[in-house]
Amino acid sequence: MTATTATTTAIAVPAATTKNLAAKNLTEQTGARTAEAAHVIGDARERIDILDDRIIGLIQERMAVSAVIQEARISSGGRRVNLAREMEVLGRFRDALGKPGTALAMTMLELCRGRI
C-alpha cells in the first residue's frame, strides 16, 4: 500500500490588498462612495439588525399578552376585539409617529388579534 499526501500551496496576498478588497466589498454592499462611509453604514446596519430583533421580540410578547386578554374577554362573554381600545392604540401611534404610525399600529393590531 502506498499513501498519497496532498499538499496545498498558500498564495501570499499582501495585507494592503486584502484590506482594499474588504473595503471595496463593503463599499459595494452599502452603496457608499468611500470606505469611511461604508464602515459607518455597516456599523449602523448592525445596530438596526439588533433593534429589529428586539422589535420583533417585543411584538411577539405583545401578541402573547393580547392572547391572554382576548381569552379572558371571550370566556367572560365579551367580544374578541375591543374597538375602542384599538382606537386608543392607533391614536397613540399616530401622535408619536405621524400618519405612518397609524399604518404601523394597524399592522401590529392585526398581528395581535390572533386567529379565529
N, C-alpha and C positions, 0 to 999 in steps of 0.2 A: 504494500500500500504506500502511496505517496501522498503527501499532504500539499495542498496548494495554498499559498498565502497570498492575500490581496494586500496591496499597498495603495495608499492614497497619497496624492501629491497635493499639498496645500499651495494655493496661489496667494502670494502676498499682495495685499491691497493696501496701499498707503492709507494711514488714518485720515488724512485730509480728504481723500477721495471718498472714503466711507462716510465721513461727516457730510460732504457735499451731496452725496446720493440720498442720505437720510433727510437732509434739509429740502432737497428737490422733491422728494416723495411727499413730505409733509406739506410743502407749498402747493403741490398738485391736489392733495386731499382737501385742503382748506380753501383753495381759491385765492390765497393771499399772494401778494406780489413780492414779499420779502420773507426771509427766513424768520426774522424777528416777529413779524405779524403772524406768521404761520404758527409759531410757538405760543403766542398769546391766544390765538384761536383754538389751538389744540388743547391748551390748559383749560380754557373756558368751556370747551365742549365736554371735557371730562367732568367738570363741575356740573354742567347741565345734565349729563347722564346720571350723576349721583342724585341730583334734585328730582329728576324724572322717576327714578326708582323709589324715592321717598314719597312722591305724589301718588304713584301707583299703589304703594303700600297703604297710604292713608285712605285712598278711595276704597280699597278692598276692606279696610277696617270699617269705614263708613257703611259699606254695603252690609257687613255683618251686623252692625248696630241697627241699621234700618230694618233688617230682617226680624230682629227681636221686637222692635216697635210694631211692625206690621203683624207679627204673630199675636202680640198682646191685644192689639186693636181688633183683629179679626175674631179671636177667641172670645172677646167680650161682646161681640155682635156688631162691631163697627166695620167701616169700610177699610179696604186695604190701603187706600191713599187718602191723605188729608190735604185737600187742595189749598186750604187757607195757609197751612204750614208751608207748602211748596211755594206759594206766592211770597211768603216772608223770605225764604231762601233765595228766590230769584231776585227780589229787591236788594238783598244784602250783596249778592254778587254783582248786580248792575251798579250799585252805588260804589263798590270798591274798584270795579274793573271796567266800567262803562258798558256799552252795548255788547261787546264780545263776551263780557262776563255773564250776561243773560244766556247766551248760547252755551257757554261752558257749564253753567248751572243746570240748564235743561238736560244736557248730556249726562251729567252726574246724577241728576234725579232719575233719569231713565234707567241708568245702571243700578240704582239703589231701590227701584220699585220691585225688583225681583220678578219671578216668573209665575204665571197663573197656571 
